[in-house]
Amino acid sequence: MVGKNPFLWHGHWPIKDYARVFECLVLIDDISKEADKVVSKIRQIGRKLRSEPGMGSSLRPAPYVAVHIRVEIDWMIHCKKLEQRSGVSQICSSKQEIIERVGKIINLEAPIVVYLAVADNLLNDSSLLSGWNKGLVPCEKKNLGVDGIYKKHPYLIQSAIDNEVCSKADIFVGNSFSTFSSHIVFERTQKMMRMGSTSSCKNENEVDVQWPSYAYNIAAGESNGP
């Protein structure tokens, strides 16, 4: 792939080779169907948003953004120590930084649903659902009404469902030092490669790539976006 990929850790294979690993990973039908239920609910809300007067067209498929948010206490302790050991400052991100940087993604077509993939202990944190730019409508599995789908399964299956939901998003935003985020980005990269894309940014004709992914912990340019 052409272009620097922030999700590629040092010591990994070249991203083109690493992404091919995901051709060997197949989600079983039962888990795939559970993820489809969640995606369907997200897009249903998106269609409703776009059918309201003055809120855009309801004829187009309702896209959504998926954001993998890592702000739980154990993660913040871990990443702060990692920053100290590595001398790198762009690992940890606060809730406010994540919200601000997602809002600065270029060409976000509002209104749009923003699905928040968060740990269960953050589901009661109402601050995650506030402060977003106008037109960005955040939701997580609890207020989306699909938490019952997750509760039927053990933790690893729940993670697999969220992985699939994030992988299918029109735009994905994650933390480049998170294994969960990185795996999603590699899977989306493989989808790009299958469609003939050779760039992780834009091609020579300045056409936006499909399956774009962003790292919110890395500020880019003067806009301070992801």
N, C-alpha and C positions, 0 to 999 in steps of 0.2 A: 504494500500500500504506500502511496505517496503522501508525505506530510507527517508531522510529529503526532503521535497518539499518546495523550497523557495517561491513558489507562495501562500502557505497556510498561511494566516494572523492569528494572535493570535485571539482566540475567535470564529474561524470558526469551523464548524463540522469537524470530521475526513475526510480526503480527499476522502476515499473510499465512504463515505456517500454523501459528497458534489458532487462528480462527477456524482452520480446517478441522481441528479436533471436534468442533461442534457438529460436524456432519455425522459423527458417530453417536451423538447423544440424541435419543428419541424419547419423548415424553409419552408415557403409557396413556391410553385413551381415557381412562377414568380421571386422571389428573388433568389432562388436556380439557376435558369437558367441564371440569370445575372452574378452570381458568377462563374458559369461554363464557361461563355464566357471569363472572365478574366483569369481563370486558364488555359484555352485552349491556350490563347495568350501567357501566360508565358511559357508553355511547348513547344509551337511552336518555340519560340526563343531558348529554351534549346536544342531542336532537331537540329536546324540549327547550333548552336555552336558545337555540338558533331558530326556533319557531315563534318566539315571542316577538311582538311588534318592535321594530327598530333594532333588533338584535341579530340581523344577518339572515341568510337564507337557510331554510331547513331542507332544501333539496339535495345539498351536498352531504356526503358522509360526514358524520360528526367526529372530528379528530380528538385526540386527547394527549396530554403530556403526563409522563410518569416520572416521579421524583423519588429517588431512594434517599431518605433522610436519616443521617446518622448523627444524632445529638444526645443519645442516652448517656447517662453518667459514666458507665464503664467504658464506652467508646471514647468519650472526651478525655478521660484519664489516660487511656492507652495512647491516643493520638498526640496528646500534649507531651508525653514521655518520648514518643517517637520523634516529634519535632526537635526536642532537646538533644536526643542522641544523634540525629542525622543532620542537624543544623538547617533543616528545611522548615520554612514557615507556612507553606501552603498545604497543610494537611487537614487541620481542624477548621470547621466552619460553624458559626452560630446559626440559630434559626433565622435571625434577621438577615444575616449575610446570604443564606440560601434563598430566602424569599426575594431579596433585592436582585440577586443575580439571575434567578429564573425569569424575573420580570423584564430583564434586559436582553433576553434572547431575541435576535432579529427575526422579523417576519412571523411572530406568533399571531395567529388569526383569532382574535377574541370575538365572541365569547368562546372559551374553551375550558374543558374540565382538566384539572390538575390532580391526578391520582397520587396520593402520598403513601409510599411503601415504608411503613414505620414499624418499630418494635411494639409489641402489645402493651408494654408499660407506658407508651406515649399516646395511646388511644384516648385517654381522658384529658390530655393536654389541649385545651381549647385554643391556646395561643398559636398552635400550628395552623389553625384554620382562619386566622385573622392577619391583616396587614398585607394581603396580596393585592397586586395591581388590579384596577378595575377591568373586568372581563375575564380574569383568571379565577376560576371557581374551584377551590380546593376541596378534596374529599378523601377520606380514608375508609377502610373496610367497615368500620363501625357505623359511621354516619351514612355510609353508602347502603347499609342494610344487608351486607353480604358476609358479616363476620361469622354467621352460622355455618357458612360453607367451609370456612377455615377451621372452626372449632371441632369439626367432625374428624379432623386428621391430626396426626402427631406433628411436632415442630418442623421436621425436615420436609414433610409433604406441604405444609403451609408455605415454607420458603420456596418450594418448587412452583407452587401456584403463583406466588407473587413474582417469581422470576419470569414466568410465562406472560403474566399481565404486563410487566414492564417491557419485556422483549417485543410485545405486539404494539406498544405505544407508537404514535406518530413521531414523538420526540421523547428521548430519555435523558434524564439529568441525574448524575450520581457523583459519588466521591471516588476519585481516581486511586485512592489507597484502600478502598474496600474491595474484598474479593468478590462479594455479591455483585457490586456495580460492575466490576471488571468483566465478570463472566457474561453479564448481559450485553455489554458493549462488544465483546468478541463475537457473540452470537449474532448481533445486529450487523457487525462487520462482515460476517460470512454471508448474510443475506445480500449485502451490497455487492459483494464479489460475485455472487451468483447472477446478479443483474448486470454484470459487466462494468461496475464502477471500479476505478483504479485510484481514487482519491478519497481521503477521509475528510476533506473539506469541500472544495468546489472544483469542478472540472475547468478546462481551459475556456469554455464558453460561458463561465460564470453561472452555471445551472446548479441550484442547490442539490446536494445529494439526498437520496432517500434514506430512511432509517438514521437520521442524525442523532448523535449522542454528545453530551456536554459534561464537563467536570466542574461542578459548582465551587470546588475548593481552590480552583486556579483562576484568578482574575485575568482577563484578557483585554489588553489595550486600554485606551483612555476611558472607555465606557464602564470599565470595571465589571463587565459582564462575564459569563462563564466561557 
